């Protein structure tokens, strides 16, 4: 049986109340989750207390403790995992800021092509605030950013998760980048 068939079977079993199916699914796509976690951590300069494995395991625990999640497919599962990782990293950044009492915050770097700026060193908390404002403005735009930036999903996968065309994903990505660029530059000059 192909991996995709196994994933589909496990997702269906999970939706029907089989708690063990989520564990099997996690084991099956563990390496993909580690790639997502590594990508997110590579964008930041965090202390060595947060590593790829720890981030993946914390995300899994966060996901496992939420009864309302019924993952539709692999892309949706990875999107939810990406969101969980983002929230963990934001919480970690807040904790670091509190410990340092407002000292120098750790920076994360967005891909230059993502925001069309030459050297976009962005604080994780600023990025979270920008995404929160973007969500209030247009939740789909925020989901697009989250799925692309934090989850590493392709346009096709994002389109599938959001239920829109790939052209819409591209247009939304352009709008979201513009919003984030303006918001983050506005905050850096104030």
N, C-alpha and C positions, 0 to 999 in steps of 0.2 A: 504494500500500500504506500502510495506517495506521501511525502511529508505533509503536503497541503491537505490531503484527504484525512490524515491523522489529526491535524489541527482542527479541521472542520468538525470531525467527530467529537473531539474533546470539547470544543466550544458548545456544541449542541448538548453534550452531556452536562456541562456546567450550567447551561440555561435550565436544564431539567432537574437541577438540585444536586448533582453529583459533585461534592466538594473536592473529592480526590482528582477530578478531571482538571481543575485549576492547577494543582501541583504537577500533574503530568505535562500540562501545557507549558508551564513555567520551565520545567526541565528540558522540554523539547526546543524551546526558543531561547534558552539561557544565553547562548553565545551572541545572538542578535541583540539581546538586552544589554549585554556587556559592551557591545560596540556603541550602542546609543549612549550608555553611561560614560564610556571613555570619551566620546565626542563632546559631551556636555562638560566633563571635567577638564578637557584639554583647552576649553575656552576660558578657563578661570585659573586663578593662582590661589588655590586654597591650601590650607595647611595639610600636612600629610595624614590627618585624621580622617579625611574623606578619600576613599579610593573607589575604583570602579566596582569591585565586588560588593563593598559595603553599600554603595548607592543602589545597585541592582537589588540587593536583599531588602533594603529599607523600602524601596519602591514596591517590591512584591508584598511585603507585610502591609503596607498602606493599602494596596489593592485588595488583598485577601480579607481585610477587615471591613470592606465596604460591600454590603449585601446588595445594594441597588445596581451594581455593575453587571450587566449581561452583555458580554462582548459578542459582537456580531460576526467578526471575522478576524483574521490575523492582523490586518492593518488597524482595525479598531483597537485590538488588544495592545498593539505597540503604541498607538496614540495615547491610550489611557496610561500606559507605563511611562511614556515621555512626560506627560503632565504630572504624574506622581513624582518623577525625578526632579522636574522643575520646582515643584513645591518644596521638596526636601532641600534643594540647594538654596532657595529663597529663605527658608527657615534657618538654615545654617548661616547664611550671610547676615540675617537679622541677629542671630545669636552672637556672631563674631563682632558685629557693630556694638551690641550691648556690652560685651566684654571689654571692648576697647574704649567704651564711653565716647563714641563719636570720632575715634581716631581714623587713620587712613583705612578706607574700605578696600577690600580685595576687588580687583577689576576682572571683568570678563570681556572677551573680544568677540564682536560679531564679525562674520565674514564680510569683507569690504564690499563685495558685490551685493550683499544682502541689503545694506542700507545706503550704498553708493556714497560713502565717505572714505577719505583716504586713510585715516587712522582711528577707527572707532573703538577706543577703549571705553567700555560702558560698565558701570556699576550694576551688579545683579539686582540690587534693590531699585535702581532707576529703571532698569528694563522691566521689572515686575510692575512698577507703577505705570509705566507706559502701556504695558499689555492690559492692565486693569482699566485704564482710560480708554484704550482701543476697544475692549470688550463692551464698555458702556456705550461707545459710539456704534460699533458693529461687531457683534459676537463672532460672526463667521470670519471676519478679517483676522481677529485675534486667534481663532482656532487655526487658521491658515499658517500664521507665524509659528504658533506652538508646534504644529505638526511638522513643519519644514525645519525650523531652527532647532527645536529640542528633540524632535523625533527622527529627523533625517528622512522623512517620507518624500517620495517623488510626487510630481504633479498628479500623476495618474492615481497613486494611492490616496493622496489628499482628496481628489475629486470623488473617489469611491467612499471615503469616510464621511465627507460632508454632503454627499448626494448631489453634486453639481458637475458641470462639464469641466474638462481640463482648461478650456479657454477662460472660464469663469475663475478658476483657481489662479491663472496667470494674471488676470485683471485685478483680482483681490490682492494678490501678492504685491502688485505695483502700488495699489492704494495703501496697503498696510505699511510698506516700506516708507512711503511718503509721510504717513502719519507719524511713524516712529522717528524718522529723521527729524521732522519738525519738533516733536515733543522733546526728544533727547537733546537737540541743539538749544531749544528754548530753556531747558533746565540747566545746561552747562554754562549759559551766559548769565544766568541770574544769580 
